[in-house]
């Protein structure tokens, strides 16, 4: 971003703002052409800043994924490893359940071929951030044997997808997470 002309920086910020709104309303498949029209720029401008849909999604989700990564690092030093892991999973679920399109994007990342390039880094960043919490909880014996961070993120993603259109999505998602936690980490 540094070294770009002032108009290019403005276009990037405007496109990101319009994309955040469009994705919040329409999900991960929001029209790139409509985003360009709403921002008052050509589709080529969108492609210059975001060469792929995944690049756009990564930019839209980056700030919150960074917050979740920071939160995982802070929770990793808490004395109760189970409570730390549960708290972080609650935060990830809250983000996935309230950020339309994120769960779908995470699901697509996970379903992609292993050799496929992943410009959308949310899955990798969340996996990296949550892995120390999972390893510590496993070492403390408060997590069922063999449970991985990938398993837990898949479960959170599944809960977010399953509850996305429910009239009381937050309450149902929280209940399903509690059931999941009871299964993978009995108190």
TIZAMAR-294154 format. One line per field, with one value per residue: x, y, z of N, C-alpha, C, O in turn; residue number from 1; residue in one letter. Coordinates in nm, 4 decimals. Layout:
<nodes>
n_c1 = (X,...)
n_c2 = (Y,...)
n_c3 = (Z,...)
ca_c1 = (X,...)
ca_c2 = (Y,...)
ca_c3 = (Z,...)
c_c1 = (X,...)
c_c2 = (Y,...)
c_c3 = (Z,...)
o_c1 = (X,...)
o_c2 = (Y,...)
o_c3 = (Z,...)
i = (NUM,...)
aa = (A,...)
</nodes>
This chain:
<nodes>
n_c1 = (0.0833,0.1965,0.3739,0.2005,0.0005,-0.1943,-0.4615,-0.4906,-0.4638,-0.6913,-0.8901,-0.8502,-0.9167,-1.1841,-1.2960,-1.2567,-1.4196,-1.6738,-1.6852,-1.6820,-1.9358,-2.1005,-2.0395,-2.1216,-2.3955,-2.4592,-2.2987,-2.0145,-2.0181,-2.0707,-2.1216,-1.8499,-1.8514,-2.0696,-1.9750,-1.7684,-1.9216,-2.0760,-1.8731,-1.7955,-1.5982,-1.4087,-1.4244,-1.1709,-1.0147,-1.0890,-0.9842,-0.7114,-0.6464,-0.7451,-0.6801,-0.8132,-1.1181,-1.0722,-0.8563,-0.9815,-1.1665,-0.9842,-0.8700,-1.0963,-1.1592,-0.9254,-0.8609,-1.0236,-0.9448,-0.6825,-0.7279,-0.8408,-0.6207,-0.4387,-0.5840,-0.5782,-0.3059,-0.2849,-0.4575,-0.3253,-0.1470,-0.2923,-0.3848,-0.5795,-0.6142,-0.8248,-1.0415,-0.9298,-0.9079,-1.1799,-1.2872,-1.1593,-1.2585,-1.5269,-1.5056,-1.4146,-1.6341,-1.8333,-1.7417,-1.7456,-2.0152,-2.1401,-2.0306,-2.1167,-2.0581,-1.8009,-1.7844,-1.8554,-1.6453,-1.4278,-1.4970,-1.4768,-1.2017,-1.1027,-1.2004,-1.0642,-0.8226,-0.5223,-0.2839,-0.3572,-0.3238,-0.3655,-0.4885,-0.6542,-0.6232,-0.7406,-0.8118,-0.5616,-0.4306,-0.6007,-0.5760,-0.3036,-0.2988,-0.4721,-0.3653,-0.1568,-0.3189,-0.4810,-0.2873,-0.1812,-0.4094,-0.4557,-0.2185,-0.2589,-0.4557,-0.7249,-0.8625,-1.0125,-0.8367,-0.6530,-0.7979,-0.7830,-0.6739,-0.7719,-0.9951,-1.1564,-1.1921,-1.3273,-1.5637,-1.6627,-1.6967,-1.8906,-2.1022,-2.1523,-2.2317,-2.4578,-2.6326,-2.6691,-2.9014,-3.0930,-3.3580,-3.2851,-2.9992,-2.7547,-2.8027,-2.8635,-2.6259,-2.4449,-2.5446,-2.5003,-2.2229,-2.1576,-2.2509,-2.0741,-1.8265,-1.8631,-1.8500,-1.5880,-1.4262,-1.4874,-1.6004)
n_c2 = (-0.1184,0.1251,0.3651,0.3742,0.5733,0.8534,0.8481,0.5787,0.4628,0.5719,0.4552,0.1842,0.1812,0.2655,0.0610,-0.1564,-0.0844,-0.0770,-0.3421,-0.4775,-0.4076,-0.5152,-0.7889,-0.8408,-0.8138,-0.9860,-1.2096,-1.4306,-1.4560,-1.2131,-0.9828,-0.8906,-0.7081,-0.5489,-0.4408,-0.2845,-0.1014,0.0227,0.1444,0.3222,0.2795,0.1164,-0.2334,-0.3255,-0.1782,-0.2901,-0.5486,-0.4889,-0.4174,-0.6344,-0.9249,-1.1697,-1.3239,-1.4430,-1.2934,-1.0516,-1.1311,-1.2090,-0.9609,-0.8268,-0.9803,-0.9750,-0.7920,-0.8687,-1.1347,-1.0960,-0.9825,-1.2053,-1.3787,-1.2390,-1.2500,-1.5261,-1.5611,-1.4109,-1.5540,-1.7945,-1.7925,-1.8067,-1.9639,-2.1735,-2.3997,-2.5222,-2.3433,-2.1249,-2.2179,-2.2692,-2.0102,-1.8821,-2.0305,-1.9593,-1.6892,-1.7107,-1.8440,-1.6512,-1.4467,-1.5854,-1.6474,-1.4010,-1.2638,-1.2498,-1.4781,-1.5478,-1.8066,-1.9654,-1.9034,-2.0013,-2.2698,-2.3250,-2.2844,-2.4965,-2.7132,-2.7002,-2.8226,-2.9691,-2.8802,-2.6439,-2.2943,-2.0712,-1.7760,-1.6569,-1.6140,-1.6702,-1.9241,-2.0530,-1.8685,-1.8727,-2.1392,-2.1539,-1.9726,-2.0883,-2.3393,-2.3606,-2.3313,-2.5585,-2.7639,-2.7214,-2.7603,-3.0293,-3.1426,-3.0900,-3.2662,-3.2039,-3.2199,-3.4264,-3.7164,-3.6927,-3.4834,-3.2081,-2.8753,-2.8223,-2.9914,-2.8638,-2.6062,-2.6793,-2.7755,-2.5396,-2.3841,-2.5398,-2.5142,-2.2389,-2.2248,-2.3892,-2.2476,-2.0037,-1.8951,-1.9116,-1.7956,-1.7195,-1.7119,-1.6622,-1.7615,-2.0319,-2.1132,-2.0778,-2.2706,-2.5072,-2.4982,-2.5342,-2.7982,-2.9255,-2.8697,-3.0068,-3.2625,-3.2873,-3.2057,-3.2969,-3.1658)
n_c3 = (0.0000,0.0768,-0.1100,-0.3177,-0.5366,-0.4256,-0.5164,-0.5775,-0.3259,-0.2046,-0.3666,-0.3024,-0.0264,-0.0450,-0.2054,-0.0338,0.1811,0.0559,-0.0271,0.2207,0.3177,0.1140,0.1301,0.3880,0.3522,0.1359,0.1441,0.0787,-0.1960,-0.3111,-0.5760,-0.7705,-0.9753,-0.9074,-0.6716,-0.7735,-0.9300,-0.7267,-0.5838,-0.7702,-0.9596,-1.2214,-1.3232,-1.3709,-1.1958,-0.9534,-0.9920,-1.0118,-0.7503,-0.6075,-0.7170,-0.7205,-0.6049,-0.3589,-0.2664,-0.2175,-0.0178,0.1803,0.2451,0.3445,0.5704,0.7182,0.9337,1.1569,1.1816,1.2553,1.5085,1.6383,1.6298,1.7913,2.0284,2.0797,2.1349,2.3709,2.5380,2.5566,2.7656,2.9934,3.3036,3.3071,3.0759,2.9355,2.9697,2.8394,2.5728,2.5167,2.5418,2.3274,2.1087,2.1295,2.0606,1.7945,1.6816,1.7242,1.5558,1.3067,1.2878,1.2811,1.0737,0.7732,0.5209,0.5967,0.7208,0.5048,0.3309,0.4811,0.4795,0.2064,0.1710,0.3207,0.1766,-0.0593,-0.2989,-0.1687,-0.2936,-0.4057,-0.4384,-0.1680,-0.1399,0.0337,0.3605,0.6057,0.7173,0.7471,0.9161,1.1437,1.2157,1.2777,1.4920,1.6815,1.7311,1.9391,2.1688,2.1557,2.1636,2.4188,2.5821,2.5232,2.6237,2.8916,2.9432,2.9092,2.6802,2.4430,2.3294,2.0263,1.9095,1.6952,1.5999,1.3508,1.3423,1.5361,1.4263,1.1953,1.3109,1.4328,1.2033,1.0748,1.2579,1.2368,0.9671,0.9765,1.1344,1.0193,0.8921,1.0834,1.2948,1.5559,1.5575,1.7033,1.9649,1.9129,1.7879,1.9999,2.1796,2.0310,2.0153,2.2858,2.3201,2.1474,2.2702,2.5105,2.4113,2.3060,2.5081,2.7893,3.0976)
ca_c1 = (0.0000,0.2850,0.4310,0.0930,-0.0510,-0.3034,-0.5896,-0.4923,-0.4919,-0.8335,-0.9690,-0.8374,-0.9970,-1.3247,-1.3346,-1.2615,-1.5386,-1.7909,-1.6827,-1.7243,-2.0811,-2.1619,-2.0219,-2.2091,-2.5336,-2.4816,-2.2115,-1.8862,-2.0365,-2.1123,-2.0757,-1.7362,-1.8926,-2.1554,-1.8857,-1.7024,-2.0214,-2.1102,-1.7570,-1.7757,-1.4747,-1.4220,-1.3903,-1.0255,-0.9601,-1.1085,-0.8888,-0.5752,-0.6284,-0.7822,-0.6768,-0.9073,-1.2206,-1.0095,-0.7759,-1.0762,-1.2150,-0.8749,-0.8584,-1.2139,-1.1576,-0.7924,-0.8564,-1.0799,-0.8599,-0.5692,-0.7761,-0.8534,-0.4848,-0.3871,-0.6574,-0.5254,-0.1752,-0.3091,-0.5209,-0.2321,-0.0730,-0.3858,-0.3592,-0.6783,-0.6032,-0.9570,-1.1169,-0.8683,-0.9481,-1.3241,-1.3071,-1.1165,-1.3550,-1.6459,-1.4764,-1.4112,-1.7720,-1.9039,-1.6973,-1.7942,-2.1617,-2.1898,-1.9670,-2.1740,-1.9631,-1.6755,-1.7921,-1.8527,-1.5092,-1.3451,-1.5343,-1.4173,-1.0572,-1.0772,-1.2367,-0.9785,-0.7147,-0.4066,-0.1831,-0.4121,-0.2769,-0.4681,-0.4634,-0.7388,-0.5395,-0.8100,-0.8018,-0.4234,-0.4031,-0.6743,-0.5141,-0.1763,-0.3265,-0.5390,-0.2922,-0.0967,-0.4246,-0.5208,-0.1762,-0.1723,-0.5250,-0.4317,-0.1123,-0.3173,-0.5539,-0.8619,-0.9137,-1.0155,-0.7191,-0.6628,-0.8677,-0.6885,-0.7277,-0.8503,-1.1250,-1.2345,-1.2314,-1.4321,-1.6876,-1.7099,-1.7450,-2.0169,-2.2050,-2.1854,-2.3086,-2.5873,-2.7198,-2.6655,-3.0339,-3.1847,-3.4082,-3.2075,-2.8723,-2.6525,-2.8361,-2.8508,-2.4828,-2.3837,-2.5869,-2.4297,-2.0825,-2.1525,-2.2622,-1.9485,-1.7219,-1.8882,-1.8073,-1.4429,-1.3548,-1.5776,-1.5509)
ca_c2 = (0.0000,0.2413,0.3851,0.3908,0.7085,0.8872,0.8004,0.4323,0.4330,0.6038,0.3507,0.0617,0.1988,0.2699,-0.0743,-0.2414,-0.0444,-0.1227,-0.4891,-0.5191,-0.3930,-0.6097,-0.9243,-0.8503,-0.8272,-1.0899,-1.3241,-1.4397,-1.4525,-1.0792,-0.9528,-0.7983,-0.6009,-0.4587,-0.3695,-0.1808,0.0018,0.0969,0.2270,0.4210,0.2504,0.0084,-0.3665,-0.3371,-0.1226,-0.3936,-0.6571,-0.4438,-0.4228,-0.7680,-1.0056,-1.2812,-1.3115,-1.4786,-1.1794,-0.9552,-1.1862,-1.2014,-0.8220,-0.7933,-1.0532,-0.9685,-0.7192,-0.9500,-1.2530,-1.0476,-0.9706,-1.3411,-1.4309,-1.1719,-1.3040,-1.6608,-1.5454,-1.3645,-1.6622,-1.9074,-1.7852,-1.8213,-2.0893,-2.2774,-2.4198,-2.5531,-2.2174,-2.0414,-2.2718,-2.2467,-1.8659,-1.8494,-2.0901,-1.8732,-1.5682,-1.7486,-1.8701,-1.5234,-1.3814,-1.6608,-1.6443,-1.2654,-1.2093,-1.3282,-1.5164,-1.6005,-1.9519,-2.0231,-1.8883,-2.0975,-2.4013,-2.3386,-2.3012,-2.6308,-2.8104,-2.6846,-2.9201,-2.9315,-2.8092,-2.5184,-2.1753,-2.0096,-1.6348,-1.6215,-1.6700,-1.6814,-2.0593,-2.0763,-1.7824,-1.9220,-2.2664,-2.1198,-1.9041,-2.1762,-2.4634,-2.3668,-2.3519,-2.6992,-2.8482,-2.7051,-2.8280,-3.1739,-3.1779,-3.0832,-3.3731,-3.1513,-3.2305,-3.5669,-3.7533,-3.6864,-3.3643,-3.1109,-2.7415,-2.8330,-3.0473,-2.7630,-2.5009,-2.7377,-2.7773,-2.4011,-2.3463,-2.6111,-2.4503,-2.1090,-2.2510,-2.4494,-2.1534,-1.8750,-1.8416,-1.9387,-1.6694,-1.6855,-1.7750,-1.6527,-1.8530,-2.1698,-2.1368,-2.0935,-2.4001,-2.6115,-2.4953,-2.5968,-2.9416,-2.9671,-2.8650,-3.1183,-3.3848,-3.2940,-3.1686,-3.3071,-3.0912)
ca_c3 = (0.0000,0.0734,-0.2412,-0.4148,-0.5527,-0.3326,-0.5698,-0.5658,-0.1841,-0.1829,-0.4324,-0.2232,0.0956,-0.0849,-0.2477,0.0854,0.2553,-0.0197,-0.0232,0.3549,0.3232,0.0202,0.1829,0.5051,0.3065,0.0355,0.1656,0.0089,-0.3410,-0.3548,-0.7115,-0.7814,-1.0665,-0.8314,-0.5793,-0.8544,-0.9632,-0.6052,-0.5493,-0.8759,-1.0324,-1.3184,-1.2723,-1.3780,-1.0709,-0.8510,-1.0198,-0.9807,-0.6053,-0.5587,-0.8384,-0.7101,-0.4999,-0.2320,-0.2218,-0.1612,0.1085,0.2775,0.2897,0.4241,0.6971,0.7809,1.0606,1.2635,1.1983,1.3354,1.6471,1.6917,1.6495,1.9114,2.1432,2.1056,2.2013,2.5085,2.6141,2.5690,2.8927,3.1053,3.3744,3.2765,2.9308,2.8806,2.9637,2.7357,2.4428,2.5009,2.5198,2.1918,2.0159,2.1355,1.9829,1.6528,1.6405,1.7190,1.4328,1.1902,1.2832,1.2583,0.9541,0.6649,0.4167,0.6499,0.7372,0.3702,0.2800,0.5537,0.4295,0.0725,0.1881,0.3709,0.0743,-0.1769,-0.3127,-0.0867,-0.3712,-0.4558,-0.3658,-0.0841,-0.1161,0.1481,0.4653,0.7338,0.7703,0.7906,1.0320,1.2599,1.2529,1.3437,1.6184,1.7766,1.7568,2.0730,2.2683,2.1461,2.2127,2.5639,2.6410,2.5089,2.7186,3.0257,2.9551,2.9114,2.5444,2.4018,2.2487,1.8814,1.8606,1.6395,1.5744,1.2278,1.3820,1.6078,1.3320,1.1101,1.3890,1.4453,1.0703,1.0544,1.3419,1.1761,0.8451,1.0112,1.2049,0.9499,0.8593,1.1945,1.3514,1.6758,1.5217,1.8078,2.0749,1.8653,1.7671,2.1319,2.2321,1.9566,2.0566,2.4188,2.2980,2.0854,2.3732,2.6034,2.3456,2.2840,2.6312,2.9038,3.2160)
c_c1 = (0.0878,0.3502,0.3254,0.0543,-0.1683,-0.4374,-0.6008,-0.5219,-0.6381,-0.9229,-0.9663,-0.9270,-1.1458,-1.3733,-1.3478,-1.3870,-1.6661,-1.7986,-1.7263,-1.8761,-2.1500,-2.1529,-2.1093,-2.3536,-2.5569,-2.3955,-2.0891,-1.8990,-2.0859,-2.0469,-1.9609,-1.7723,-1.9807,-2.0728,-1.8169,-1.7997,-2.0538,-1.9966,-1.7305,-1.6453,-1.5025,-1.3812,-1.2393,-0.9573,-0.9747,-1.0032,-0.7437,-0.5477,-0.6507,-0.7912,-0.7754,-1.0102,-1.1587,-0.9226,-0.8653,-1.1282,-1.1075,-0.8604,-0.9750,-1.2048,-1.0292,-0.7931,-0.9090,-0.9990,-0.7361,-0.6079,-0.7865,-0.7163,-0.4219,-0.4536,-0.6064,-0.3917,-0.1928,-0.3681,-0.4256,-0.1557,-0.1642,-0.3653,-0.4558,-0.6836,-0.7380,-1.0390,-1.0614,-0.9117,-1.0961,-1.3515,-1.2709,-1.2131,-1.4850,-1.6253,-1.4744,-1.5533,-1.8513,-1.8688,-1.7555,-1.9456,-2.2160,-2.1278,-2.0110,-2.0684,-1.8348,-1.6805,-1.7859,-1.7126,-1.4143,-1.3718,-1.4743,-1.2666,-1.0256,-1.1019,-1.1466,-0.8721,-0.5935,-0.3010,-0.2289,-0.3626,-0.3929,-0.4311,-0.5423,-0.6776,-0.6116,-0.7942,-0.6621,-0.3904,-0.4740,-0.6173,-0.3846,-0.1998,-0.3832,-0.4614,-0.2234,-0.2002,-0.4673,-0.4112,-0.1653,-0.2886,-0.5087,-0.3266,-0.1634,-0.4249,-0.6987,-0.9254,-0.9067,-0.8945,-0.7484,-0.7352,-0.7629,-0.7551,-0.8122,-0.9887,-1.2131,-1.2799,-1.3371,-1.5661,-1.7469,-1.7667,-1.8798,-2.1310,-2.2486,-2.2686,-2.4488,-2.6838,-2.7352,-2.8042,-3.1371,-3.2302,-3.3329,-3.0695,-2.7701,-2.6796,-2.8191,-2.7034,-2.4123,-2.4186,-2.5115,-2.2810,-2.0667,-2.1616,-2.1314,-1.8374,-1.7392,-1.8413,-1.6573,-1.3609,-1.4492,-1.5176,-1.5148)
c_c2 = (0.1249,0.2466,0.3989,0.5372,0.7284,0.8365,0.6487,0.3914,0.4606,0.4966,0.2209,0.0707,0.1991,0.1312,-0.1673,-0.2111,-0.0955,-0.2758,-0.5414,-0.5154,-0.4972,-0.7526,-0.9439,-0.8745,-0.9510,-1.2141,-1.3210,-1.4333,-1.3174,-1.0477,-0.8511,-0.6807,-0.4995,-0.3779,-0.2559,-0.0674,0.0878,0.1904,0.3341,0.4031,0.1371,-0.1256,-0.3911,-0.2837,-0.2232,-0.5022,-0.6156,-0.4545,-0.5631,-0.8610,-1.1238,-1.2508,-1.3425,-1.3661,-1.0731,-1.0039,-1.1779,-1.0602,-0.7831,-0.8564,-1.0344,-0.9034,-0.8055,-1.0772,-1.2148,-1.0347,-1.1085,-1.4041,-1.3688,-1.2275,-1.4440,-1.6529,-1.5026,-1.4756,-1.7785,-1.9061,-1.7957,-1.9573,-2.2033,-2.2963,-2.4519,-2.4254,-2.1262,-2.0876,-2.2449,-2.0993,-1.8274,-1.9072,-2.0096,-1.7473,-1.5982,-1.7727,-1.7401,-1.4495,-1.4518,-1.6500,-1.5050,-1.1992,-1.2938,-1.3546,-1.5748,-1.7519,-2.0211,-2.0155,-1.9853,-2.2385,-2.4253,-2.3590,-2.4439,-2.7358,-2.8038,-2.7935,-2.8741,-2.8533,-2.6736,-2.4010,-2.1133,-1.8650,-1.5877,-1.6902,-1.6901,-1.8194,-2.0851,-1.9944,-1.8325,-2.0543,-2.2414,-2.0581,-1.9991,-2.3005,-2.4672,-2.3882,-2.4981,-2.7890,-2.8403,-2.7753,-2.9794,-3.2200,-3.1780,-3.1887,-3.3260,-3.1500,-3.3772,-3.5974,-3.7448,-3.5657,-3.2625,-2.9745,-2.7433,-2.8888,-2.9389,-2.6496,-2.5524,-2.7397,-2.6371,-2.3526,-2.4121,-2.5509,-2.3178,-2.1276,-2.3024,-2.3493,-2.0199,-1.8145,-1.8673,-1.8050,-1.6252,-1.7491,-1.7742,-1.7519,-1.9986,-2.2049,-2.1592,-2.2301,-2.5139,-2.6142,-2.5618,-2.7496,-2.9984,-2.9732,-2.9799,-3.2504,-3.3977,-3.2634,-3.1751,-3.2397,-3.1834)
c_c3 = (0.0000,-0.0637,-0.3500,-0.4228,-0.4576,-0.3849,-0.5615,-0.4218,-0.1512,-0.2442,-0.3523,-0.0996,0.0629,-0.1246,-0.1275,0.1667,0.1871,-0.0145,0.1126,0.3658,0.2353,0.0737,0.3065,0.4634,0.2209,0.0543,0.0758,-0.1428,-0.3920,-0.4898,-0.7106,-0.8731,-0.9932,-0.7311,-0.6537,-0.8859,-0.8413,-0.5651,-0.6551,-0.9507,-1.1321,-1.2580,-1.2783,-1.2523,-0.9579,-0.8692,-0.9928,-0.8310,-0.5495,-0.6791,-0.8385,-0.6018,-0.3639,-0.1780,-0.1584,-0.0264,0.2169,0.3327,0.3796,0.5630,0.7780,0.9193,1.1755,1.2868,1.2794,1.4826,1.7113,1.7166,1.7737,2.0375,2.1787,2.1785,2.3468,2.5945,2.6398,2.7009,3.0148,3.1718,3.3389,3.1246,2.8662,2.8651,2.8548,2.5964,2.4165,2.4703,2.3768,2.0885,2.0138,2.0514,1.8330,1.6026,1.6289,1.5904,1.3102,1.1758,1.2507,1.1359,0.8368,0.5583,0.4713,0.6614,0.6018,0.3112,0.3494,0.5027,0.2915,0.0821,0.2276,0.2628,-0.0489,-0.1798,-0.2330,-0.1632,-0.4217,-0.3717,-0.2892,-0.0590,0.0048,0.2694,0.5980,0.7948,0.8249,0.9153,1.1565,1.3080,1.3302,1.4815,1.7223,1.8138,1.8941,2.1841,2.2719,2.2015,2.3643,2.6341,2.6330,2.6095,2.8623,3.0476,2.9580,2.7726,2.5053,2.3132,2.0985,1.8253,1.8155,1.6244,1.4474,1.2570,1.4435,1.5165,1.2341,1.1836,1.4036,1.3116,1.0419,1.1342,1.2805,1.0491,0.8774,1.0718,1.1324,0.9259,0.9682,1.2541,1.4777,1.6637,1.6346,1.9207,2.0327,1.8451,1.9010,2.1919,2.1627,1.9920,2.1934,2.4062,2.2389,2.1896,2.4725,2.5429,2.3317,2.4069,2.7504,3.0269,3.3293)
o_c1 = (0.0568,0.3778,0.3586,0.0730,-0.2327,-0.5189,-0.7101,-0.5964,-0.7019,-1.0195,-1.0693,-1.0040,-1.2252,-1.4806,-1.4406,-1.4532,-1.7549,-1.9070,-1.8003,-1.9376,-2.2469,-2.2490,-2.1649,-2.4264,-2.6619,-2.4175,-2.0632,-1.8001,-2.1371,-1.9312,-1.9738,-1.7287,-1.9680,-2.0991,-1.8081,-1.7651,-2.0586,-2.0204,-1.6520,-1.5878,-1.6066,-1.3129,-1.1861,-0.8555,-0.8840,-0.9395,-0.6620,-0.4392,-0.5830,-0.8984,-0.8157,-0.9904,-1.1892,-0.9159,-0.8288,-1.1337,-1.1366,-0.8409,-0.9558,-1.2393,-1.0241,-0.7316,-0.8451,-0.9863,-0.6902,-0.5304,-0.7456,-0.6985,-0.3586,-0.3881,-0.5930,-0.3668,-0.1235,-0.3321,-0.4442,-0.1047,-0.1160,-0.3322,-0.4155,-0.7487,-0.7621,-1.0989,-1.1373,-0.9479,-1.1334,-1.4311,-1.3419,-1.2463,-1.5463,-1.7157,-1.5266,-1.5893,-1.9277,-1.9571,-1.8084,-1.9978,-2.3267,-2.1685,-1.9503,-1.9993,-1.7649,-1.5884,-1.7190,-1.6663,-1.3291,-1.2789,-1.4262,-1.2101,-0.9329,-1.0318,-1.1521,-0.8360,-0.5637,-0.2342,-0.1487,-0.3601,-0.5047,-0.3530,-0.5041,-0.6806,-0.5463,-0.7657,-0.6469,-0.3291,-0.4146,-0.6109,-0.3607,-0.1279,-0.3462,-0.4883,-0.2313,-0.1717,-0.4874,-0.4395,-0.1428,-0.2680,-0.5446,-0.3429,-0.1171,-0.4795,-0.7865,-1.0289,-0.8069,-0.8544,-0.8549,-0.7348,-0.6671,-0.8771,-0.9128,-1.0883,-1.3298,-1.3929,-1.4265,-1.6699,-1.8676,-1.8715,-1.9717,-2.2429,-2.3679,-2.3648,-2.5464,-2.8053,-2.8072,-2.8210,-3.2565,-3.1509,-3.3192,-3.0284,-2.7051,-2.5875,-2.7660,-2.6605,-2.3295,-2.3322,-2.4643,-2.2204,-1.9721,-2.0884,-2.0860,-1.7630,-1.6415,-1.7978,-1.6036,-1.2410,-1.4869,-1.3991,-1.4720)
o_c2 = (0.2213,0.1434,0.4323,0.6141,0.6325,0.7870,0.5960,0.2963,0.3836,0.4524,0.1553,-0.0212,0.1393,0.0886,-0.2479,-0.3027,-0.1502,-0.3321,-0.6396,-0.6089,-0.5602,-0.8288,-1.0519,-0.9473,-1.0145,-1.3146,-1.2227,-1.4077,-1.3081,-1.0824,-0.7410,-0.5678,-0.3789,-0.2596,-0.1441,0.0498,0.2104,0.3017,0.4262,0.5002,0.0715,-0.1312,-0.4691,-0.3369,-0.2398,-0.5435,-0.6994,-0.4956,-0.6050,-0.8751,-1.1715,-1.1627,-1.2760,-1.3455,-1.0122,-0.9266,-1.1437,-1.0418,-0.7142,-0.7924,-1.0736,-0.9556,-0.8142,-1.1224,-1.2927,-1.0713,-1.1269,-1.4758,-1.4388,-1.2490,-1.4763,-1.7285,-1.5525,-1.4895,-1.8534,-2.0098,-1.7935,-2.0549,-2.3196,-2.2195,-2.4119,-2.4018,-2.0581,-2.0056,-2.2029,-2.0682,-1.7501,-1.8400,-1.9934,-1.7039,-1.5202,-1.7274,-1.7218,-1.3955,-1.3865,-1.6442,-1.4928,-1.0894,-1.3961,-1.2636,-1.6456,-1.8194,-2.1233,-2.1107,-2.0455,-2.3173,-2.5350,-2.4411,-2.5050,-2.8369,-2.8925,-2.8495,-2.7548,-2.7680,-2.5965,-2.4081,-2.1044,-1.8341,-1.4913,-1.8129,-1.7252,-1.8304,-2.1337,-2.0454,-1.8349,-2.0789,-2.3013,-2.0888,-1.9916,-2.3615,-2.5702,-2.4562,-2.5547,-2.8808,-2.9415,-2.8426,-3.0502,-3.3239,-3.2564,-3.2001,-3.3992,-3.0870,-3.4444,-3.5144,-3.7850,-3.5462,-3.2341,-2.9615,-2.6730,-2.8400,-2.9244,-2.6021,-2.4777,-2.7090,-2.6185,-2.2882,-2.3479,-2.5380,-2.2883,-2.0543,-2.2636,-2.3660,-1.9320,-1.6933,-1.8464,-1.7113,-1.5054,-1.8291,-1.8758,-1.8193,-2.0795,-2.3145,-2.2494,-2.2972,-2.6065,-2.7212,-2.6377,-2.8219,-3.1061,-3.0710,-3.0426,-3.3400,-3.5078,-3.2910,-3.0721,-3.2552,-3.1373)
o_c3 = (-0.0699,-0.1248,-0.4637,-0.3285,-0.4149,-0.3071,-0.5406,-0.3981,-0.0794,-0.1821,-0.3366,-0.0713,0.1355,-0.0818,-0.1210,0.2154,0.2525,0.0009,0.1198,0.4171,0.2778,0.0632,0.3269,0.5310,0.2312,-0.0134,0.0063,-0.2115,-0.5036,-0.5135,-0.6572,-0.8505,-1.0143,-0.7094,-0.6029,-0.8706,-0.8507,-0.5182,-0.6322,-1.0000,-1.1266,-1.1557,-1.1993,-1.2081,-0.8763,-0.7722,-0.9546,-0.7897,-0.4555,-0.7377,-0.9446,-0.5182,-0.2649,-0.0568,-0.0579,0.0692,0.3315,0.4528,0.4798,0.6623,0.8945,1.0123,1.2804,1.4006,1.3630,1.5710,1.8260,1.8151,1.8528,2.1395,2.2967,2.2723,2.4354,2.7114,2.7358,2.7432,3.1281,3.1046,3.3411,3.0537,2.7523,2.7601,2.7858,2.5121,2.3069,2.3817,2.3125,1.9909,1.9083,1.9800,1.7534,1.4939,1.5342,1.5237,1.2202,1.0645,1.1981,1.0982,0.8052,0.5126,0.3988,0.6155,0.5864,0.2484,0.2840,0.4851,0.2632,0.0099,0.1746,0.2579,-0.1340,-0.0762,-0.2289,-0.1047,-0.4746,-0.2488,-0.3400,0.0310,0.0711,0.2789,0.6963,0.9140,0.9370,1.0090,1.2643,1.4284,1.4351,1.5766,1.8395,1.9173,1.9611,2.2826,2.3794,2.2785,2.4305,2.7351,2.7271,2.6735,2.9451,3.1573,3.0037,2.7508,2.5312,2.2317,2.0517,1.7038,1.8873,1.6351,1.4385,1.2035,1.4071,1.5276,1.1945,1.1249,1.3885,1.3075,0.9911,1.0845,1.2733,1.0265,0.8131,1.0607,1.1798,0.9388,0.9466,1.2633,1.5026,1.7479,1.6591,1.9668,2.1087,1.8812,1.9135,2.2484,2.2287,1.9977,2.2145,2.4738,2.2776,2.1961,2.5135,2.6152,2.3441,2.4113,2.8062,3.0561,3.4351)
i = (1,2,3,4,5,6,7,8,9,10,11,12,13,14,15,16,17,18,19,20,21,22,23,24,25,26,27,28,29,30,31,32,33,34,35,36,37,38,39,40,41,42,43,44,45,46,47,48,49,50,51,52,53,54,55,56,57,58,59,60,61,62,63,64,65,66,67,68,69,70,71,72,73,74,75,76,77,78,79,80,81,82,83,84,85,86,87,88,89,90,91,92,93,94,95,96,97,98,99,100,101,102,103,104,105,106,107,108,109,110,111,112,113,114,115,116,117,118,119,120,121,122,123,124,125,126,127,128,129,130,131,132,133,134,135,136,137,138,139,140,141,142,143,144,145,146,147,148,149,150,151,152,153,154,155,156,157,158,159,160,161,162,163,164,165,166,167,168,169,170,171,172,173,174,175,176,177,178,179,180,181,182,183,184,185,186,187)
aa = (X,X,X,X,X,X,X,X,X,X,X,X,X,X,X,X,X,X,X,X,X,X,X,X,X,X,X,X,X,X,X,X,X,X,X,X,X,X,X,X,X,X,X,X,X,X,X,X,X,X,X,X,X,X,X,X,X,X,X,X,X,X,X,X,X,X,X,X,X,X,X,X,X,X,X,X,X,X,X,X,X,X,X,X,X,X,X,X,X,X,X,X,X,X,X,X,X,X,X,X,X,X,X,X,X,X,X,X,X,X,X,X,X,X,X,X,X,X,X,X,X,X,X,X,X,X,X,X,X,X,X,X,X,X,X,X,X,X,X,X,X,X,X,X,X,X,X,X,X,X,X,X,X,X,X,X,X,X,X,X,X,X,X,X,X,X,X,X,X,X,X,X,X,X,X,X,X,X,X,X,X,X,X,X,X,X,X)
</nodes>
